[in-house]
């Protein structure tokens, strides 16, 4: 019944009509020469300049791409792919099953939207996929159509990146786009910004992976290491000495905290009287991280240790996230736990969440095989509908009911029995696991039965393409963590269809139903046969954490009844598992929204500062801004020295005013005390403004105007960057502080918003005060040069230290007051 009100059904009807019009032009396009097809782009551009819209030319543009694809790729987009292309063009998410050709589908809306000259960004989950498309056949197709194609790789320098951003179509990963945005607002010259045209339109491949799964981790650029006292090993030793009564572990929320007994232990060990006093926030933070590292995170599951280094394992793809670190000191806590070298924590100098970054695009769309379960979040945060596109051929894959066991041992035995039986027939099998440790356990059991197989996990990902290429061949057995789930197509070998296609066996269910659907989708592509089944047990992490009380009751009954190790296929249990997954999805969705709520506070501040900074880079002169700063500072700084003592009567502290302003804005002996004493409360303000501004403008007569303008820009950039980077790091610490303190039952987010605003207003005033001070007191050098505040910055997705080291001309140290601090 609910399906009747699904807006995507209505959209599909409309798409069918448009797709029919596209197909009607097939013969017209076939009659065109290659040259004529290429020239279509120019004709379309002229029509757009003459007032037509993208929607007006959509049918002809899509028909042009279909014909070009037939000639270049020997592939013609199907009817359903044209429908998917329309959904993407309209700023929606096209949900298309595996093997339905999402890559080719995206070419049509990308071509159409590139015609307005603003550029289209096609976003992929990894650089391998971005490179494969840009430098492969899809890139050739765009070039045949008369469009330029760029590739944005992490190792590129600014010149290469800017060239990529200037292309009609640019392929990039999500993280590189986000970091480029942050780095663009750290550059010293406008021409160094790579995204000169801003953020017009993005098509995101595997959109759920990028906008949902990765949205919990903000992008962070960090500067030099903090010189913080190393409490990690001490906290780790303390946590490892705890007994059961000292801490409480919440299975469902996967959180751990000290009991009153544990708190007393900590206070006596660290020699303090109240662990929850504000002055001990740092110690409490270290202890909480050590608890989290020791009791909620497991080696070879969330992370692994390789060559003395703690490496994160992506929970959604099973890949190692090389170069990335858990933030807020958790990574260092894991290093202490595992006894490897504890690296220094760094200072955060720039940060943004994926949600806020992608919401800057004027138009956003995407495609994936699995998004419907997260549609409410896509609508609420990104204003994108999920449109389910029908498959080109009916799906004939058999999705068998889940097999449920009481113990994990029974589950694994039954799974391996099934593998053995199907392997004897020669049917290819893909076994999906959630963790590295499960894939290794199953591998050991298969070895015992002498079943030849391949393992694809974070320890063995270099051979990914080779393993996947063979996974559909007769007799092959592949164990894979979720990394086999995205951007890969398992093609069936000869004679495999007759054996029932690829058999996919899941060893447990993931917290998100989408990930399970991705795994199922490896089988049964383009009307091929296939088989899928999940093997589950009462000991699976999902059931322990999210099963609830009803589940425990049913398990109790099952344990009495099930003594043979035979599987149970019960609708009640299946519904319970789905319920557990929905609860988990709800919890994770709330975590993402919370990350966004905190970043929204920073977003407003970031936009103000970045706009201010960009105007310094782009405008010829910033003199009027500096004069405004000086006038504001004079008013604010005078305030404490003018006191109302009666109606229309003021006590003006002239001597203190002279002393204060000759220290802050003016050289010594600039002000005449006798003259000051003749001024009233209004004229003294005007007089001081006049003196300070004249001090600045007199500098103009001594040097060429461009040197004067550059002098002011250098001061503004330096002061803004110094304070902003300090502010970002302070906001990170504030966030940790409000999370750890309950503040008498107050909502930590409200405290964060209020304190954050106070700190930001304070920072803005400090910027105006310092700019005024340095502009008035500074001496102009002819070789004045812009210099970065933070050098050798690195990101939480790997080092950036080798990049963009601009040639720096040194400013004399004694000329810039901030060097005298």
C-alpha positions in Angstrom: 0.0 0.0 0.0 2.8 2.4 1.0 4.4 2.0 -2.5 1.4 3.8 -4.0 2.7 7.0 -2.3 6.3 6.5 -3.2 7.3 9.7 -5.1 9.9 7.8 -7.1 7.1 5.8 -8.8 5.7 9.1 -10.1 9.2 10.2 -11.2 9.8 6.9 -13.1 6.6 7.5 -15.1 8.0 10.8 -16.2 11.5 9.4 -16.9 10.0 6.7 -19.2 8.4 9.4 -21.3 11.6 11.3 -21.7 13.7 8.1 -22.3 11.2 7.2 -25.1 12.0 10.6 -26.7 15.7 9.9 -26.4 15.3 6.5 -28.1 13.2 8.1 -30.9 16.3 10.1 -32.0 18.5 6.9 -32.4 18.3 6.9 -36.2 18.9 10.6 -36.5 22.1 10.3 -34.5 23.2 7.2 -36.4 23.2 9.2 -39.6 25.6 11.8 -38.2 29.4 11.7 -38.9 31.9 11.5 -36.0 32.7 15.2 -36.6 29.0 16.2 -36.5 28.6 14.3 -33.1 31.6 16.1 -31.7 30.3 19.5 -32.9 27.0 18.9 -31.0 28.7 20.2 -27.8 29.3 23.6 -29.4 25.8 23.8 -30.8 24.3 23.0 -27.4 26.6 25.6 -25.7 25.3 28.3 -28.1 21.7 27.3 -27.5 22.3 27.6 -23.7 23.9 31.1 -24.2 20.7 32.1 -26.2 18.5 31.4 -23.2 17.6 27.6 -23.5 18.0 25.5 -20.3 19.7 22.2 -19.7 16.2 20.5 -19.6 15.4 21.9 -23.1 18.4 20.2 -24.6 18.4 17.0 -22.4 16.7 14.7 -25.0 19.2 15.5 -27.8 22.2 15.5 -25.5 21.4 12.1 -24.1 20.8 10.8 -27.6 24.2 12.2 -28.7 25.9 10.3 -25.8 24.1 7.0 -26.7 25.4 7.1 -30.2 28.9 8.2 -29.2 29.0 5.3 -26.7 28.0 2.8 -29.4 30.9 4.0 -31.6 33.6 4.4 -28.9 32.8 1.7 -26.4 30.7 -0.7 -28.6 28.1 -0.4 -25.8 24.7 1.4 -26.2 23.0 2.6 -23.0 19.9 0.7 -22.2 16.5 2.3 -21.6 16.9 1.9 -17.8 20.3 3.6 -18.0 18.8 6.6 -19.8 16.2 6.7 -17.0 18.9 6.6 -14.4 20.7 9.4 -16.2 17.6 11.6 -16.0 17.3 10.9 -12.2 21.0 11.9 -11.7 20.5 15.1 -13.8 17.6 16.1 -11.6 19.8 16.0 -8.4 18.5 12.6 -7.2 20.1 9.3 -6.3 19.7 6.6 -8.9 19.6 3.2 -7.1 20.7 0.7 -9.8 21.6 -2.9 -9.0 25.1 -4.3 -9.5 26.1 -4.9 -13.1 23.5 -2.5 -14.5 26.2 -0.1 -15.8 26.2 2.8 -13.4 29.5 4.1 -14.9 28.0 4.5 -18.4 24.8 5.9 -16.9 26.7 8.8 -15.3 28.2 9.9 -18.7 24.8 11.3 -20.0 24.1 13.7 -17.1 27.8 14.6 -16.8 27.9 15.5 -20.5 24.7 17.6 -20.3 25.8 19.5 -17.2 29.3 20.2 -18.5 27.9 22.1 -21.4 27.2 25.3 -19.3 31.0 25.7 -18.8 31.0 25.4 -15.0 32.4 21.9 -14.8 31.2 18.6 -13.4 33.0 16.6 -10.6 32.5 12.8 -10.7 33.4 11.5 -7.3 34.6 7.9 -6.7 35.5 6.0 -3.5 39.2 5.4 -4.4 41.9 6.7 -6.8 42.1 3.4 -8.6 38.5 3.8 -9.8 38.9 7.5 -10.6 42.0 6.7 -12.7 40.4 3.8 -14.4 37.5 5.9 -15.7 39.4 9.1 -16.5 42.3 7.4 -18.3 40.2 4.5 -19.8 37.4 4.1 -22.2 35.0 6.5 -20.4 37.5 9.3 -20.6 37.9 8.5 -24.3 34.2 8.8 -24.7 34.1 12.3 -23.1 37.0 13.4 -25.3 35.2 12.0 -28.4 32.2 14.2 -27.4 34.4 17.3 -27.4 34.9 17.6 -23.6 38.1 17.9 -21.6 38.7 15.3 -18.9 40.7 15.9 -15.7 41.9 13.6 -13.0 42.6 14.9 -9.4 45.1 12.7 -7.6 46.5 13.1 -4.2 50.1 13.3 -5.4 49.5 16.1 -7.8 50.9 19.6 -7.2 48.8 22.7 -7.4 49.4 23.3 -11.1 48.3 19.8 -12.1 45.2 20.1 -9.8 44.2 23.5 -11.1 44.4 22.1 -14.7 42.1 19.2 -13.6 39.6 21.5 -11.9 39.5 23.6 -15.1 38.4 20.7 -17.2 34.8 20.1 -18.2 34.7 16.8 -16.4 36.9 16.0 -13.4 37.3 12.6 -11.7 38.3 12.8 -8.0 38.0 11.0 -4.7 35.8 12.5 -2.0 38.6 13.1 0.5 40.8 14.8 -2.1 38.0 17.3 -3.0 37.5 18.1 0.7 41.2 18.6 1.4 41.6 20.8 -1.7 38.8 23.0 -0.3 40.5 23.3 3.0 44.0 23.9 1.4 42.5 26.5 -1.0 41.7 28.6 2.1 45.2 28.3 3.4 47.0 29.6 0.2 48.8 32.9 0.0 47.9 33.9 -3.5 44.5 33.7 -5.3 46.0 32.0 -8.3 47.1 29.1 -6.1 43.5 28.2 -5.3 42.7 25.1 -7.4 38.9 25.2 -7.4 38.6 28.6 -9.2 35.1 27.9 -10.4 33.7 26.8 -7.0 31.5 23.8 -6.6 28.8 23.6 -9.3 27.7 20.0 -9.7 28.8 16.6 -8.4 27.9 13.1 -9.3 28.9 10.8 -6.5 29.5 7.1 -7.3 28.7 4.7 -4.4 26.9 7.7 -2.9 25.8 5.8 0.3 29.4 4.8 1.0 30.7 8.4 0.7 27.8 10.4 2.2 26.6 8.0 4.9 29.4 5.5 5.8 32.3 8.0 5.7 30.3 10.9 7.2 31.2 10.1 10.8 34.8 11.0 10.2 35.5 14.7 9.5 38.4 15.7 7.3 41.3 17.2 9.3 44.4 19.1 8.3 46.9 19.2 11.2 50.0 21.3 11.9 53.0 20.7 14.1 52.7 18.3 17.0 51.4 19.5 20.4 54.0 19.5 23.2 51.5 17.7 25.5 52.6 15.7 28.5 52.5 12.1 27.6 49.7 10.5 29.6 48.9 7.7 27.2 51.2 5.0 28.7 50.2 6.0 32.2 46.5 5.8 31.4 47.0 2.5 29.6 48.8 1.0 32.5 46.0 2.2 34.9 43.2 0.8 32.7 45.0 -2.6 32.3 45.2 -2.8 36.1 41.4 -2.5 36.6 39.2 -5.3 37.9 35.6 -6.1 36.8 34.1 -3.9 39.6 36.2 -0.8 38.5 34.4 -0.3 35.1 31.1 -0.9 33.5 30.7 -2.0 29.8 27.5 -1.3 28.0 27.2 -4.0 25.3 24.5 -2.3 23.3 26.1 1.1 23.0 29.6 -0.4 23.0 30.7 2.1 25.6 32.7 1.7 28.8 33.1 3.9 31.8 34.6 3.9 35.3 32.4 2.9 38.3 32.6 5.0 41.5 35.2 2.4 42.7 37.2 2.9 39.5 37.0 6.7 39.9 38.4 6.5 43.4 41.3 4.2 42.1 42.1 6.8 39.4 42.1 9.7 41.9 44.4 7.9 44.3 46.8 6.7 41.6 47.1 10.1 39.9 47.1 12.0 43.2 44.0 14.2 42.6 40.9 14.9 44.6 38.2 15.0 41.9 38.6 13.4 38.5 35.6 15.3 37.1 37.0 18.7 38.0 37.3 20.9 34.8 41.1 21.2 35.4 41.5 17.5 34.9 39.7 17.3 31.6 42.9 16.2 29.8 43.6 13.3 32.2 39.9 12.2 32.0 40.1 12.3 28.2 43.2 10.1 28.2 41.7 7.6 30.7 38.4 7.4 28.6 40.5 6.8 25.4 42.5 4.1 27.2 39.2 2.4 28.3 37.8 2.6 24.8 41.0 1.2 23.2 41.3 -1.7 25.7 37.6 -2.7 26.1 35.7 -1.7 22.9 38.2 -2.2 20.1 39.8 -5.4 18.9 43.0 -6.1 17.0 42.3 -7.4 13.4 38.8 -6.0 13.6 38.8 -2.2 13.9 42.5 -2.0 13.4 45.6 -4.1 12.8 49.3 -3.8 13.8 51.8 -4.0 11.0 55.6 -3.2 11.3 55.1 -1.5 14.6 52.3 0.7 13.3 48.6 0.8 14.2 46.5 0.8 10.9 42.8 1.4 10.8 40.6 -1.1 9.0 37.6 0.4 7.3 34.5 -1.2 8.8 32.5 -0.8 5.6 35.0 -2.0 3.0 37.5 -4.1 5.0 40.4 -2.1 3.5 43.3 -0.7 5.4 43.1 3.1 5.6 46.8 3.8 5.3 47.9 7.2 6.6 44.7 7.8 8.5 44.5 8.1 12.2 41.6 7.9 14.7 41.2 11.5 16.0 41.2 13.1 19.4 44.0 10.9 20.8 42.3 7.5 20.3 45.0 6.4 17.9 47.7 7.2 20.5 45.7 5.2 23.1 45.7 2.2 20.7 49.5 2.6 20.2 50.0 2.5 24.0 47.7 -0.5 24.3 49.7 -2.4 21.6 53.1 -1.4 23.0 54.2 0.4 19.8 55.7 3.9 19.5 53.2 6.5 20.6 53.2 9.3 18.0 52.6 12.9 19.1 49.2 14.4 18.8 49.0 17.2 16.3 47.3 20.6 16.3 44.1 20.8 14.1 44.4 23.8 11.7 41.5 23.1 9.4 38.5 20.7 9.4 35.2 20.0 7.6 32.7 17.2 7.5 31.7 15.5 4.3 28.1 16.6 4.9 29.0 20.3 5.0 31.4 20.0 2.2 29.1 18.3 -0.3 26.2 20.6 0.7 28.2 23.5 -0.8 27.6 22.1 -4.3 24.9 24.0 -6.2 23.6 20.6 -7.4 24.4 17.2 -6.0 23.4 13.7 -7.2 24.6 10.2 -7.0 24.2 6.5 -7.8 24.6 3.2 -5.9 23.2 -0.2 -5.7 21.9 0.3 -2.2 20.5 3.6 -0.8 16.8 3.1 -0.2 17.2 2.1 3.5 18.9 5.4 4.2 16.5 7.6 2.1 15.2 9.7 5.1 18.7 10.8 5.9 19.5 11.6 2.2 16.3 13.8 2.1 16.9 15.5 5.4 20.6 16.3 5.1 21.2 16.6 1.3 17.6 17.1 -0.1 18.1 14.1 -2.5 15.4 11.6 -3.3 16.3 7.9 -3.9 14.8 6.7 -7.2 14.8 2.9 -7.7 15.6 2.2 -11.4 14.3 -1.1 -12.7 16.9 -3.7 -13.9 17.5 -4.2 -17.6 16.8 -7.9 -17.3 14.7 -9.5 -14.4 16.8 -10.6 -11.4 16.5 -14.4 -11.2 19.0 -14.8 -8.3 17.7 -17.0 -5.5 17.9 -15.3 -2.1 17.5 -18.2 0.3 16.2 -17.7 3.9 18.8 -17.1 6.6 20.2 -20.1 8.5 20.3 -19.5 12.2 22.4 -21.4 14.8 22.8 -21.1 18.6 26.6 -21.1 18.6 29.2 -19.6 16.2 31.0 -22.9 16.0 27.8 -24.7 14.6 27.3 -21.8 12.2 30.9 -22.0 10.8 30.8 -25.8 10.5 27.5 -25.6 8.5 28.8 -22.9 6.3 32.0 -24.9 5.4 29.8 -28.0 4.8 27.8 -26.0 2.2 31.0 -24.6 0.6 32.4 -28.2 0.3 29.2 -29.5 -1.3 28.9 -26.7 -3.9 32.7 -26.8 -4.5 32.5 -30.5 -5.5 30.0 -29.4 -8.3 32.4 -26.7 -9.4 30.1 -23.8 -8.6 32.1 -20.6 -7.8 31.6 -19.4 -4.2 32.1 -16.0 -2.6 32.1 -16.0 1.2 31.5 -12.6 2.8 32.8 -11.8 6.2 32.6 -8.6 8.4 36.1 -8.8 10.0 39.6 -9.9 9.1 39.7 -12.4 12.0 36.6 -14.2 10.6 38.1 -14.5 7.1 41.2 -16.0 8.6 39.2 -18.5 10.8 37.2 -19.7 7.8 40.4 -19.9 5.7 41.9 -22.2 8.3 38.8 -24.5 8.2 38.8 -24.6 4.4 42.5 -25.5 4.4 41.8 -28.4 6.8 39.3 -29.8 4.2 41.9 -29.2 1.4 39.7 -26.7 -0.4 41.8 -24.4 -2.5 40.7 -20.8 -2.0 41.7 -17.1 -2.1 41.4 -14.7 0.8 40.8 -11.0 0.1 41.1 -8.8 3.2 43.0 -5.8 4.6 46.2 -7.9 4.8 46.0 -9.1 1.2 44.4 -6.2 -0.7 47.3 -5.7 -3.2 46.0 -8.6 -5.4 42.4 -7.4 -5.2 41.8 -6.9 -9.0 43.4 -10.3 -9.8 41.4 -12.2 -7.1 38.1 -10.6 -8.1 38.8 -11.3 -11.8 38.9 -15.1 -11.0 36.1 -15.2 -8.4 33.4 -16.1 -11.0 35.4 -19.0 -12.6 34.4 -22.6 -12.2 35.7 -24.1 -9.0 36.9 -20.9 -7.4 36.3 -20.2 -3.7 36.9 -16.6 -2.5 36.7 -15.4 1.1 36.3 -11.6 1.2 35.7 -8.9 3.8 33.3 -6.2 2.5 36.0 -4.8 0.2 34.6 -7.1 -2.5 31.4 -5.2 -2.3 32.0 -2.0 -4.2 33.2 -0.9 -7.7 33.9 -4.5 -8.7 32.0 -6.8 -11.1 32.4 -10.5 -10.8 31.9 -12.0 -14.3 30.9 -15.6 -14.6 33.2 -18.1 -16.4 32.3 -20.7 -19.0 29.8 -23.3 -17.8 29.0 -21.5 -14.5 25.5 -20.4 -15.4 24.5 -24.1 -15.8 25.8 -24.7 -12.2 23.5 -22.0 -10.8 25.8 -19.0 -11.1 27.9 -17.5 -8.3 26.9 -18.6 -4.8 27.3 -15.9 -2.1 27.4 -17.0 1.5 27.4 -14.4 4.3 29.1 -15.4 7.5 27.1 -12.8 9.6 25.0 -9.7 9.0 26.4 -6.2 9.0 25.0 -3.4 11.2 23.7 -1.7 8.0 21.3 -3.7 5.7 22.8 -1.9 2.7 26.2 -3.7 3.2 24.4 -7.1 3.2 22.5 -6.0 0.0 25.8 -5.0 -1.6 27.2 -8.5 -0.9 24.0 -10.2 -2.3 24.4 -8.0 -5.4 27.7 -9.6 -6.3 25.6 -12.5 -7.6 22.9 -12.4 -10.3 24.1 -9.5 -12.4 22.4 -8.7 -15.7 19.9 -11.6 -15.5 22.5 -14.2 -14.5 21.5 -17.0 -12.1 22.8 -16.9 -8.6 22.3 -18.0 -5.0 22.7 -16.1 -1.7 22.3 -17.1 2.0 23.4 -15.7 5.3 24.6 -17.9 8.2 23.9 -16.4 11.6 24.3 -17.3 15.2 23.2 -16.0 18.6 26.9 -15.2 19.3 27.2 -12.7 16.4 28.1 -9.2 17.5 25.0 -7.7 15.9 22.8 -9.9 18.0 24.7 -9.5 21.2 24.7 -5.7 20.9 21.3 -5.0 19.3 19.2 -8.1 19.8 17.2 -6.9 22.8 15.4 -8.8 25.6 13.0 -10.6 23.3 15.9 -12.1 21.4 17.4 -13.5 24.6 14.1 -15.2 25.5 13.8 -16.9 22.1 17.5 -18.0 22.3 16.8 -19.6 25.6 14.0 -21.6 24.1 16.1 -22.5 21.1 19.0 -23.8 23.2 16.7 -26.3 24.8 15.2 -27.4 21.6 18.2 -27.3 19.3 20.8 -30.0 20.2 21.6 -31.4 16.8 23.3 -28.3 15.3 20.6 -28.2 12.6 19.8 -24.7 11.3 16.6 -22.8 12.1 14.9 -20.8 9.5 12.3 -18.8 11.4 10.4 -15.7 10.3 10.4 -14.4 13.9 14.2 -14.6 14.1 14.7 -13.0 10.7 12.4 -10.1 11.8 14.4 -9.8 15.0 17.6 -9.5 13.0 16.1 -6.9 10.7 14.9 -5.0 13.8 18.4 -5.2 15.3 19.9 -3.8 12.0 17.3 -1.0 11.9 18.1 -0.1 15.5 21.8 0.0 14.6 21.1 2.1 11.5 19.1 4.5 13.7 21.9 4.8 16.2 24.6 5.4 13.5 22.4 7.9 11.8 22.1 9.8 15.1 25.9 9.8 15.5 26.3 11.3 12.0 23.7 13.9 12.7 25.5 14.8 16.0 28.8 15.2 14.1 27.0 17.5 11.7 25.3 19.6 14.5 28.8 20.3 16.0 30.3 21.1 12.6 27.3 23.4 11.8 28.6 25.7 14.6 32.0 25.7 12.9 30.5 26.0 9.4 29.1 29.4 10.0 32.4 30.6 11.5 34.4 29.0 8.7 32.3 30.7 6.0 32.9 34.1 7.6 36.6 33.7 7.9 37.1 32.1 4.5 35.1 34.8 2.8 37.2 37.5 4.6 40.4 35.7 3.6 39.4 35.2 0.0 38.5 38.9 -0.3 42.0 39.8 0.9 43.4 37.5 -1.9 41.2 38.8 -4.7 40.9 42.6 -4.0 43.5 45.0 -5.3 43.5 47.0 -2.0 42.4 46.2 1.5 43.1 49.7 2.9 39.4 50.4 3.5 39.1 47.2 5.6 42.1 48.1 7.7 40.9 51.7 8.3 37.5 50.2 9.4 39.4 47.9 11.8 41.4 50.9 13.2 38.2 52.9 13.8 36.4 50.0 15.5 39.4 49.3 17.7 39.8 52.9 18.8 36.1 53.0 19.9 36.4 49.7 21.8 39.7 50.5 23.5 38.5 54.0 24.6 35.4 52.7 26.3 37.0 51.8 29.7 38.6 55.2 30.0 35.4 57.3 29.5 33.1 57.1 32.5 29.7 58.8 32.8 29.5 60.6 36.2 26.2 62.6 35.7 23.8 63.8 33.1 25.9 64.8 30.1 29.1 64.7 32.4 32.0 62.4 31.7 35.2 61.6 33.5 37.9 61.2 30.8 41.1 59.6 32.0 43.5 61.4 29.6 46.8 60.3 31.0 45.7 56.6 30.9 44.4 57.1 27.3 47.8 58.5 26.2 49.7 55.6 27.9 47.4 52.9 26.5 47.2 54.1 22.9 50.9 54.9 22.6 51.5 51.3 23.6 48.8 49.8 21.4 48.5 51.7 18.1 50.8 54.8 18.1 54.5 55.4 18.5 55.6 57.0 21.8 55.1 60.8 22.2 52.6 60.9 19.4 49.8 62.3 21.6 49.9 65.8 23.2 48.4 65.4 26.7 47.5 69.1 26.9 45.5 68.8 23.7 43.8 65.6 24.8 42.6 67.5 28.0 40.7 70.0 25.8 38.6 67.3 24.1 35.2 66.1 25.2 33.9 62.5 25.1 32.9 62.7 21.4 35.8 64.7 19.9 38.4 62.6 21.6 37.1 59.5 19.7 37.3 61.4 16.3 40.7 62.8 17.2 42.3 59.4 18.0 40.8 57.8 14.9 42.2 60.6 12.8 45.7 60.3 14.3 45.8 56.5 13.9 44.4 56.5 10.3 46.9 59.3 9.3 49.7 57.2 10.7 48.7 54.4 8.3 48.0 56.5 5.2 51.2 58.5 5.5 53.1 55.3 4.7 51.5 55.4 1.2 53.7 58.4 0.2 56.9 56.6 1.0 56.6 53.5 -1.2 55.0 52.5 -4.5 51.2 51.9 -4.1 51.5 48.1 -4.9 54.1 47.7 -2.1 51.8 49.5 0.3 48.8 47.3 -0.7 50.9 44.1 -0.4 52.2 45.2 3.1 48.5 45.4 4.3 47.6 42.1 2.7 50.6 40.3 4.3 49.5 41.6 7.7 45.9 40.6 7.3 46.6 37.1 6.0 49.1 36.5 8.7 46.9 37.7 11.5 43.7 35.9 10.2 45.6 32.6 9.8 47.3 32.8 13.1 44.1 33.4 15.0 41.9 31.1 12.9 44.2 28.1 13.3 44.5 28.7 17.0 40.6 29.0 17.2 40.1 25.7 15.3 42.3 23.8 17.7 40.5 25.5 20.7 37.1 24.5 19.3 38.3 20.8 19.0 39.4 21.0 22.7 36.1 22.7 23.7 34.2 19.9 22.0 36.1 17.2 24.0 35.6 19.3 27.1 31.8 19.6 26.8 31.4 16.0 25.9 33.3 14.9 29.0 31.6 17.3 31.4 27.9 17.0 32.1 27.7 20.7 33.2 24.8 20.0 35.6 22.6 18.1 33.2 22.9 20.8 30.5 23.0 19.8 26.8 26.7 19.8 25.8 25.8 21.0 22.3 24.2 24.2 23.7 27.3 24.8 25.8 29.4 24.3 22.7 27.3 26.7 20.6 27.4 29.4 23.3 31.1 29.0 24.2 32.0 28.7 20.5 30.2 32.0 19.7 32.0 33.8 22.6 35.4 32.5 21.4 34.7 33.4 17.8 33.6 37.0 18.7 36.7 37.3 20.8 38.8 36.0 17.9 37.3 38.5 15.4 38.1 41.4 17.8 41.6 40.1 18.3 42.1 40.0 14.5 40.9 43.6 14.1 43.1 44.8 17.0 46.3 43.1 15.8 45.8 44.1 12.2 45.3 47.7 13.3 48.3 47.6 15.6 50.7 46.1 13.0 49.4 48.3 10.2 50.0 51.5 12.3 53.3 50.5 13.9 54.8 48.3 11.2 57.5 49.6 8.8 57.2 48.7 5.2 60.0 46.7 3.6 60.3 46.6 -0.1 60.9 42.8 -0.1 57.8 42.1 2.1 56.4 38.7 1.3 53.6 36.5 2.3 54.5 33.5 4.4 52.5 30.5 5.6 51.6 30.3 9.3 51.7 26.5 9.3 54.1 24.6 7.1 54.4 20.9 6.3 50.7 20.3 7.2 49.4 16.7 7.2 45.9 15.3 6.9 44.1 12.6 8.8 44.2 10.6 5.5 48.0 10.6 5.1 50.9 13.0 5.0 50.9 16.1 2.8 54.3 17.3 3.9 56.0 17.2 0.5 53.4 19.3 -1.2 53.4 22.9 -2.3 56.4 24.3 -0.6 56.3 27.9 -2.0 59.4 29.8 -2.4 59.5 32.1 0.6 61.3 35.5 0.8 62.1 36.1 4.4 60.7 39.2 6.1 63.1 40.9 8.6 62.1 39.4 11.9 62.2 42.7 13.8 59.8 44.3 11.4 56.8 42.2 12.2 55.5 42.7 15.7 54.1 39.1 16.0 57.7 37.8 15.8 58.5 39.8 19.0 56.1 37.9 21.1 
